[in-house]
Amino acid sequence: MSYQLGDFRLDIVSDGTFRLDGGAMFGVVPRVLWERVYPPDEKNRIRLGLNALLVRTPEANVLVDTGIGTKWSERELDMYGIAHETTAVDSLGELGLTVDDIDVVICTHLHFDHAGGNTRHDSAGEAVATFPRARYIVQKGELETARHPHERERASYMPENWEPLVASGQLETVDGAVDVMRGIRVFPVRGHNDWTQLVEVESRGDRAVYFADIIPTTRHLRPAWVMGYDLYPVELLERKKELLSRAVAEKWVCVFEHDHETPMALIREDGGKLSAESVAHA
């Protein structure tokens, strides 16, 4: 899926799909409600997209998140239902790009399903940068959290997804809201964890926002529909209301990282009810 945003070109770069427990993905929402919009499989898992975002500007090629990556055992592939119908690298290839064409990688946070594609295994089985020319950018607080995680989210962090980038000098940290370059800004939103950063892209008055795990799918548009994985659900609920109000009023192009059906959409409001209209049909 592609979208022309002013002078910038946006492309969804798919790393395939995976599956997580539906109850965990909808927290306290009863199954009788969420299964109507997101039917689970026989293991109670729902199918989720792995949607990275490529932003092509006149100055650089920027990739937001990298998917789940390929450094997985057969047991882990089965456990998470990882189905590489494609990979981020192959998806870039379909757009005529190679790993050497990426100038900047923005990591919204360092959980394995967002940063797994940061690195790959070389012929010796060592983890090395997937994008050898790129600067990788993450919040300073997120790197500190990833290195010293609370036990509640320890399983989501895998050092091989970022430590090789520290060693190579490619990982850069920022603190708070920062302009990465002209037209691309990051800003942290506390809720899913402490330091997830969203990415705002603006060109010629048009704006797109990559929501990462703050609003993972279009089925999470209801403010109270937050994940069991979220560390601060009440705070997240309030931030979602603020962000979605702006998204409607300012006509943001919204990117949903885990929605395998509607990765990029405009949000509409009718009688207080929010809905997503795919940009493919807008």
C-alpha positions as CSV (number, residue, x, y, z in Angstrom):
1,M,0.0,0.0,0.0
2,S,1.4,3.4,-1.0
3,Y,0.3,7.0,-0.3
4,Q,1.7,10.3,-1.6
5,L,1.9,12.7,1.3
6,G,2.9,16.1,-0.1
7,D,6.5,15.6,-1.3
8,F,7.0,12.4,0.5
9,R,6.1,8.8,-0.5
10,L,4.7,6.4,2.1
11,D,4.9,2.7,1.6
12,I,3.8,-0.2,3.9
13,V,6.7,-2.6,4.2
14,S,5.4,-5.9,5.4
15,D,7.4,-8.4,7.4
16,G,4.6,-10.9,7.1
17,T,2.2,-11.8,10.0
18,F,2.3,-13.5,13.4
19,R,-0.2,-14.5,16.1
20,L,-0.8,-13.5,19.7
21,D,-3.4,-14.4,22.2
22,G,-6.6,-12.5,21.5
23,G,-7.4,-12.0,25.2
24,A,-4.0,-10.4,25.7
25,M,-4.5,-8.1,22.7
26,F,-7.8,-6.8,24.1
27,G,-7.1,-6.8,27.9
28,V,-10.3,-6.6,30.0
29,V,-12.6,-6.5,26.9
30,P,-14.7,-9.8,27.1
31,R,-14.0,-12.3,24.4
32,V,-17.7,-12.2,23.4
33,L,-17.1,-8.7,22.2
34,W,-13.7,-8.7,20.6
35,E,-14.2,-12.0,18.8
36,R,-17.0,-10.5,16.7
37,V,-14.4,-8.1,15.1
38,Y,-11.3,-10.3,15.4
39,P,-12.1,-14.1,15.3
40,P,-9.4,-16.1,16.9
41,D,-7.9,-19.5,15.8
42,E,-8.2,-22.7,17.7
43,K,-5.4,-21.6,20.1
44,N,-7.3,-18.3,20.9
45,R,-4.7,-16.4,18.8
46,I,-5.5,-13.6,16.4
47,R,-3.5,-12.9,13.2
48,L,-1.6,-9.6,13.3
49,G,0.3,-7.7,10.7
50,L,4.0,-6.6,10.9
51,N,3.8,-3.3,9.1
52,A,6.9,-1.2,8.9
53,L,6.6,2.1,7.1
54,L,9.0,3.4,4.5
55,V,9.1,7.2,4.1
56,R,10.9,8.4,1.0
57,T,11.8,12.1,1.2
58,P,13.9,14.1,-1.2
59,E,16.7,13.8,1.3
60,A,16.5,10.2,2.6
61,N,14.9,6.8,2.8
62,V,13.5,6.3,6.3
63,L,12.2,3.0,7.7
64,V,10.0,3.1,10.8
65,D,10.3,-0.2,12.7
66,T,11.6,-3.4,11.1
67,G,9.2,-6.2,12.0
68,I,9.8,-9.4,13.8
69,G,12.9,-10.4,11.8
70,T,14.2,-13.9,10.9
71,K,16.3,-14.9,13.9
72,W,13.9,-17.5,15.1
73,S,14.0,-21.2,15.9
74,E,11.3,-23.6,14.6
75,R,9.8,-23.8,18.1
76,E,9.5,-20.0,18.3
77,L,8.1,-19.7,14.8
78,D,5.3,-22.1,15.8
79,M,4.7,-20.5,19.2
80,Y,4.2,-17.1,17.7
81,G,2.6,-18.3,14.5
82,I,5.2,-16.3,12.5
83,A,4.3,-16.6,8.8
84,H,6.8,-14.8,6.6
85,E,4.5,-14.5,3.6
86,T,7.1,-11.9,2.9
87,T,9.9,-10.2,4.8
88,A,10.8,-6.5,5.3
89,V,13.8,-7.0,3.0
90,D,11.8,-8.7,0.3
91,S,9.1,-6.1,0.6
92,L,11.7,-3.4,0.1
93,G,12.9,-5.3,-3.0
94,E,9.5,-5.2,-4.5
95,L,9.8,-1.4,-4.2
96,G,13.1,-1.5,-6.0
97,L,15.2,-0.9,-2.9
98,T,17.9,-2.9,-1.1
99,V,19.1,-2.8,2.5
100,D,21.8,-0.4,1.4
101,D,19.2,2.1,0.4
102,I,17.9,2.8,3.9
103,D,19.5,5.9,5.5
104,V,17.6,6.0,8.8
105,V,15.7,3.4,10.9
106,I,13.4,4.8,13.6
107,C,12.6,2.3,16.3
108,T,9.3,3.1,18.0
109,H,10.5,0.8,20.8
110,L,12.6,-2.3,21.2
111,H,10.0,-5.1,21.7
112,F,10.9,-8.1,19.5
113,D,8.0,-7.7,17.1
114,H,9.0,-4.2,16.3
115,A,12.8,-4.4,16.4
116,G,13.5,-8.0,15.4
117,G,14.4,-7.0,11.9
118,N,17.0,-4.5,13.1
119,T,19.5,-7.3,12.8
120,R,20.0,-10.5,11.0
121,H,22.2,-13.6,11.4
122,D,25.4,-13.6,9.2
123,S,27.0,-16.7,7.8
124,A,28.6,-17.4,11.1
125,G,25.3,-17.0,13.0
126,E,26.2,-13.7,14.5
127,A,23.7,-10.9,14.7
128,V,24.7,-7.9,12.5
129,A,22.9,-4.8,11.3
130,T,20.3,-5.6,8.6
131,F,20.7,-2.1,7.2
132,P,24.5,-1.5,7.2
133,R,24.4,2.2,6.2
134,A,21.6,3.3,8.4
135,R,21.4,5.3,11.6
136,Y,19.1,3.6,14.0
137,I,17.2,6.0,16.3
138,V,15.5,5.1,19.6
139,Q,14.5,7.0,22.8
140,K,17.3,7.0,25.4
141,G,14.8,5.9,28.1
142,E,13.8,2.9,25.9
143,L,17.3,1.7,25.5
144,E,17.9,1.9,29.3
145,T,14.6,0.0,29.9
146,A,15.5,-2.7,27.3
147,R,18.8,-3.2,29.1
148,H,17.3,-3.3,32.5
149,P,13.7,-4.4,32.0
150,H,11.0,-5.0,34.6
151,E,10.1,-8.6,34.8
152,R,6.6,-7.9,33.4
153,E,8.1,-7.1,30.0
154,R,11.5,-8.8,30.1
155,A,10.4,-11.5,27.6
156,S,9.7,-8.8,25.0
157,Y,13.3,-7.6,24.9
158,M,16.1,-9.5,23.1
159,P,19.5,-7.8,23.2
160,E,20.6,-9.2,19.8
161,N,18.1,-6.8,18.3
162,W,20.1,-3.7,19.4
163,E,23.4,-4.5,21.1
164,P,25.2,-5.2,17.7
165,L,24.0,-1.7,16.6
166,V,25.5,-0.2,19.7
167,A,28.8,-2.0,19.0
168,S,28.8,-0.8,15.4
169,G,28.1,2.8,16.4
170,Q,24.8,2.8,14.4
171,L,22.4,3.2,17.3
172,E,21.6,6.8,18.3
173,T,19.4,7.8,21.2
174,V,17.2,10.9,21.5
175,D,15.4,12.3,24.5
176,G,11.8,13.3,24.1
177,A,10.2,15.0,21.1
178,V,12.8,15.5,18.4
179,D,12.9,16.5,14.7
180,V,14.8,13.6,13.1
181,M,15.0,15.6,9.9
182,R,12.8,18.0,7.9
183,G,9.3,16.7,8.0
184,I,9.9,13.7,10.3
185,R,9.4,14.1,14.1
186,V,9.3,11.6,17.0
187,F,7.5,12.0,20.3
188,P,7.1,9.6,23.2
189,V,3.7,8.5,24.4
190,R,3.6,6.8,27.8
191,G,1.0,4.0,28.0
192,H,2.1,0.8,26.3
193,N,5.3,1.2,28.1
194,D,7.4,4.2,29.3
195,W,9.2,5.2,26.1
196,T,7.3,4.2,23.0
197,Q,7.8,6.9,20.4
198,L,5.3,7.7,17.7
199,V,6.5,9.1,14.4
200,E,4.9,12.1,12.8
201,V,5.5,12.8,9.1
202,E,4.5,16.1,7.6
203,S,4.8,17.5,4.1
204,R,2.9,20.4,2.5
205,G,0.4,20.6,5.3
206,D,-0.5,16.9,5.1
207,R,0.3,14.7,8.2
208,A,0.7,11.0,8.8
209,V,1.3,9.3,12.2
210,Y,2.6,5.9,12.9
211,F,0.9,4.6,16.0
212,A,3.0,1.6,16.9
213,D,1.5,-0.2,19.9
214,I,-0.4,2.8,21.1
215,I,-3.2,1.9,18.7
216,P,-2.0,-1.4,17.2
217,T,-5.0,-2.1,14.9
218,T,-8.2,-0.4,13.7
219,R,-10.1,-2.7,16.1
220,H,-8.4,-0.7,18.9
221,L,-10.0,2.6,18.0
222,R,-12.3,2.5,21.0
223,P,-10.3,4.2,23.8
224,A,-11.1,1.6,26.4
225,W,-10.0,-1.3,24.1
226,V,-6.4,-1.5,25.2
227,M,-4.1,-4.4,25.4
228,G,-3.3,-6.6,28.4
229,Y,0.4,-6.0,27.4
230,D,0.0,-2.2,28.2
231,L,1.8,-1.2,31.4
232,Y,-0.3,2.0,32.0
233,P,-3.8,1.3,30.6
234,V,-5.7,4.2,32.2
235,E,-3.1,6.7,31.1
236,L,-3.1,5.1,27.6
237,L,-6.9,5.5,27.4
238,E,-6.6,9.2,27.9
239,R,-3.8,9.7,25.5
240,K,-5.7,7.7,22.9
241,K,-8.6,10.0,23.2
242,E,-6.4,13.0,22.6
243,L,-4.6,11.5,19.7
244,L,-7.7,10.2,17.9
245,S,-9.5,13.6,18.4
246,R,-6.6,15.2,16.6
247,A,-6.5,12.5,13.9
248,V,-10.1,13.2,13.0
249,A,-9.9,16.9,13.1
250,E,-6.6,17.2,11.3
251,K,-7.3,14.4,8.8
252,W,-4.2,12.4,9.7
253,V,-3.2,9.4,7.6
254,C,-2.9,6.8,10.4
255,V,-0.6,3.8,10.2
256,F,-1.5,0.7,12.2
257,E,1.4,-1.5,12.7
258,H,-0.4,-4.7,13.6
259,D,-3.4,-4.5,11.3
260,H,-2.9,-7.0,8.5
261,E,-6.1,-5.8,6.6
262,T,-6.1,-2.0,7.0
263,P,-2.5,-0.8,7.7
264,M,-3.1,2.8,6.6
265,A,-6.3,4.7,7.0
266,L,-8.2,7.9,7.7
267,I,-10.3,8.1,10.9
268,R,-13.9,9.2,10.6
269,E,-16.3,10.1,13.4
270,D,-20.0,9.7,13.1
271,G,-22.2,10.3,16.1
272,G,-19.3,9.7,18.4
273,K,-18.3,6.4,16.8
274,L,-14.9,6.1,15.2
275,S,-14.2,4.1,12.1
276,A,-11.3,3.6,9.8
277,E,-11.4,4.2,6.0
278,S,-8.5,2.6,4.2
279,V,-6.5,5.2,2.2
280,A,-6.8,2.7,-0.7
281,H,-10.5,3.7,-0.8
282,A,-10.4,7.3,0.6
